[in-house]
Structures are given as structure tokens and as C-alpha cells.
Amino acid sequence: MAKANVYDMVTNRIIAELEKGQIPWEKPWTGVRSGAYNRITKRPYSLLNQMLLQHSGEYATFKQRQDLGGHIRKGEKSEIVCFWKILEQEETIPDTGEKEIVKIPLLRYYNVFHISQVEGVEPLAPEQLNDEVEPIKAGDKIINDYINREHLNFVECKSNKAYYSPSNDTVVVPLKEQYNLINEYYSTTFHELTHSTGHKNRLNRLQTGAVAAFGSENYSKEELVAEIGSTTLMSIAGIETAKTFRNSTAYIQNWLQVLRNDNKFIVSASSKAEKAVNYILAEA
């Protein structure tokens, strides 16, 4: 029996959602406690797993459910979550006998079941979200803390475009009053701030040289990272709405092409986006 290709499994799951016109990394969860988490650890799943899972709330493996005294209803199908890390292993170079550290990517998957598929176990009581959070102030705080810490040139002006320029480390966004919905201002700004984390003095993700052309593979890949990063920051700030989603046909078709050509990219993109978000929030 052929060994399951986890990259293919993940990519096919994402492609299936895109083909339905849905962008799975733009789920409307508004923070950790309303996303998907593991029943045992009570910790939220990674960005990649939040995209893969169909529901919010608690998940657990078959064995974890059994250990809790529950059982999976007959006919229920599992979903997958992935575990991704880089292992460092010391190896000897045959010709010289010298030691070197080799980095080996490890990707495993686990079958999990949602609480709605289980009998004999009561769901955990949901934690109450903080009602005192003011969404717009939360968005401003993320922006201001990041640009002040990084000494990023941030320009909000009357404009018909938003962009990040690596050459002079500058983010330009239109004035708040230009948006039909103020939340769209934050979505746009977070998108460009995510791009800025790729600067050579930060996470060094952006390629030097000419700006990638729209529709090219490099453009699509970096846009995907920025979109996931923006959506995650919107969720963390609690200010995401349906109108802040970028569900245009052009974007979806662009990403479909990239994902079909590279079954490892969605794993890589979500990892890069997670690093970007953590960097913006000073959690790296």
C-alpha cells in the first residue's frame, strides 16, 4: 500500500474548498477561543489546521475520545490535522569526516473527530470572550505597536492603491474615510504590514530585484502569505466581517493554479504567515 502523501492530502483539501468558491483561510473565527482546539491540551490548532478543519470548537483523536469514555458514532468520517516542524540532525560528511547539521522537514497527520460526532462525552464549557475589547482600538494598537517598534515608514494618504515598497521600507494605504467600511481599512493595512515582515532585516522572505508580476508564481505565493496574515490579524483583533474577504475569481483562480503546481506550498505559506503574524505581534 502506497504511503499517504501528506502534502497532497492537505493541498487537495484546500483546492476542494477553492473550487467551491470558498477561501478556507478566511474563516470568520474571531480569535483563539472561537476557533478549533484540541480537547485534551485545550490549545488552539495552528493556522494550517484551522484552515483544514471544517468546524470551530473541540476536536480529539479516536483514542483521546475513548480515553474520555466516549465513542464515535457509526459512519462518522474523520478530518485531518498536521504536525509540522524542522528537525536538526548531525551527520558526518563521508569525504572529510567533518560533522554538519542537516535540517530535515517533518510532516505528519492525525485523524481527529469533532465533538458533534461523539457520544458519551459532554463538550467543554466555552470560555467567555472579553466584552470590553474595542475592535477598532485593537486594530490600531496592532498597527502602531508594530510600525513604532520596527521604525517602518507608514503613510496614510488620499490614494487609489495600497502597497508595500521594500526599497524604502514603506507601507502606503488610502485614508480611513475612503473605505466603505472601516474594517476594510484594517484588512488592507494588515495585508501590507504582512508583506513588510518579508524585508531583509526582518524575516527576509521577499526576493530582491524586480517586483513580481501579477499572476506570476512568486506574486501569488507572497500574496497568499499576506492574505492569510491579514485575515489572522483581523480575527485576533475581532474586527473581521464578510466584506473584508477577498473572494474574487481572479484571486481564487490564481491560487488554484499555484496550489495545483506545488503541493507543498500551502503548508509553507501558512507557516510563513504564522511567523509574520507572530513577528507583527512581537511573539516571534
Secondary structure, DSSP 8 states (H G I E B T S, - for coil): -----HHHHHHHHHHHHHHTT--GGG----SGGGSEEETTT--B--HHHHHH-SSSEEEE-HHHHHHTT-EE-TT---EEEEEEEEEEEEEE-TTT--EEEEEEEEEEEEEEEEGGGEES----------TT--HHHHHHHHHHHHHHHHT-EEEEES-S--EEETTTTEEEEE-GGGSSSHHHHHHHHHHHHHHHTTSTTTT--S-SSS---TTSHHHHHHHHHHHHHHHHHHHHHT---GGG----HHHHHHHHHHHHH-TTHHHHHHHHHHHHHHHHTT--
